[in-house]
Amino acid sequence: MKFFSIDEAIRVLRKGKKDEQWFDAASFLIERASPEVALMLDVGRELEKKDLQEASKGKSNRPIKKWILIIIGGAALSMAAAYVGWLVFSSVGLSC
């Protein structure tokens, strides 16, 4: 649908993103925005990009730490199981 007035586009935006025309209305309003509003939209996009980049930097270290902890935990569990096994065999009197 082609919008003929800003009021029509705003009504569609207020309905929410579930409306099929939501993106068309948003595009219509962005095209007709004043230079100050367009500048603020650009600033918002840049801030969002910066936040996403910072979030991705923080997440990149987590998988490595996670795997290191899993390996250390697995090694500790293996050593504990071997020690319990050694105790059981030594108390029964069996030798390997």
N, C-alpha and C positions, 0 to 999 in steps of 0.2 A: 504494500500500500504506500502510495506517495502521500506524504504529509503536506498539508497546505498551511498549517499554522503551528506555532510553538506550543500553544495550549493543547492541541491534539496529541502531539508527541509527548508532552509531560504527562497527560492522562494515561497514555500507554505505559510510560515508565513507572508510574505509581502503581499499576496493576502488578508489577513484578516481572521477573525473568521468565515466568511460566507463559507469559503472552508471547505468541509467535512473532509479533512485530516489535518486540522490545529492542533488539539490536538495530533494526531499521530506525526506530525512534531515536535511539542514542546517537546513531550516525548522523541523523538529520540535525539534531541539536548541536553536535560537535562541529559540523560544517558551518553552522551559523553563529558560532560562539564569537565573542569579542576577542581581540588580541590578548587581553589580560587573562580571560578564561582559558584560552588556548595555551597560554604560557603556563598557567597553573596545572593544566592537564599534563603538559610535557614534564613539569617538575614532579608531579605525582607518579608518572611512569618511571622516571629516573630513580626516584626514591624506592619504588617497588623493586626495580632491578637490583639496586644496591642491597636491599634487604634480602632478596633471594640469593645473591652472591655470598653475603655474609652467612646466611643460613647453610648454604652448601659447603662453605669452608669449615664450619663447625661440625657438620655431619661427616666429613671425609675422614676425620681421625677416629670416630667412634667404631667403625667396623674393625679396624686394626686392633684397638684396645679390646674389643669384644672377643676376637679370636685369640688374642694372647691370654686373656683370662680363661677362656675355654680350654686351651692347651695346658695351662698351669693347673687348672682344676682337674682335668683328666689325668695328668701325671700324678697329682696328689692322691686321687682316688685309686689309681693303679698301684701306687706304692703302699697305700693303706691296705688294699686287698692282698698284696703279696705278703705284707707283714702279718696279717691275720692268718693267711694260709701257712706261713712259716711257724707261727705259734701253734696252730692246730696240729701240724705234722710233728713238731718237736714234742708236744704234750702226749701224743699217741705213741711216740717212740719210733716213728718211721724215719728213715733217712733217704735222701734222694741220691 
